[in-house]
Amino acid sequence: MQIPVWLAGEYPFVPKSLVTASGARMSYVDLGPRRDEAVLMLHGNPTWSFYYRKLVDALAPTIRCIAPDHIGMGLSEKPENYDYTLATRIADVEALVASLKLSRVHLVVHDWGGAIGFGFAARHPGLIGRVTVLNTAAFASTRIPARIALCKAPLIGPLLVRGLNGFAWPATWMSMQRRSLTKNERAGFLFPYNSWANRVAVSAFVRDIPLDASHRSWAALAEVEQGLRHFRDRPAMIVWGGRDFCFNDSFLAKWREVLPQAAVHRLADAGHYVLEDARDEVVPRVAAFLGGA
């Protein structure tokens, strides 16, 4: 997808691309000093690297920033027949990091980015430096909100998510609690998901949520969770929106157990898109933490 003029004002980047093992093209932002140390920012569903644009702006003068769009998301290719599973997405991140020849990676993860990012990290613990957790999970849960369960349903789900844009569009207001998105901000979040075809991965991400051991991604998520033990000694920060309709405070409690060393900042009035919702507070805080990497 090409970046239109109106979007360039909010997203002033010229992305690069990588062809993954499956042959699909992954778009990614790569800004900052050309070093083998970088901050890797992994988004979730239904966002894209647009979510991290202000953090990239803040950090890129001093440290390399890598912000990919998962296959099917953002400006990446959106194939209909791609293997949209957690294991494949972890492999995609592995391929990206290997192609960039990074020797040190500082993670920033949000939403699905948590499982993907810590899945990558568990396979390469020696690469990982600092970790920043933003309203996410990297461990199993057997419950999801009813509205997400509806989008996951076999027949009605694709109609809602792909046909009516009933996942990406509602997220632009349900995930914001402290403030409302501007017209251009909302349009930026929604830009890549403007048709049935372009919402293929939004729907696939929802279907890939594993709720029991029979799900194809349950084992992959269990492996991610087991790998979390490697990071109890890493500098860590958790920034949490307290008014998240999906990742509520029970997830935060689990993160406190997983990363007991982490500095925790719970923003009681912020929503799921905490980096966007409380931008003026969160971006400087995270940038200060990572600036010391």
Buried (B, 14 or more C-beta within 10 A) or exposed (E): BEBEEEBEEBBEBEBBEBEBEBEBBBBBBBBBEEEEBBBBBBBBBBBBBBBBBBBBBBBBEEBBBBBBBBBBBBBBBBBEEBBBBBBBBBBBBBBBBEBBEBEBBBBBBBBBBBBBBBBBBBBBEEBBBBBBBBBBBBBBBEEBEEBBBBBBEEEEBBBBBBEEBBBBBBBBEBBBBBBEBEEBBBBBBBBBBEEBEBBBBBBBBBBBBBBEEEBEBBEBBBBBBEBBEBBEEBBBBBBBBBBBBBBBEEBBEBBBEBBEEBEBBEBEEBBBBBBBBBBEBBBBBBBEBBBEB
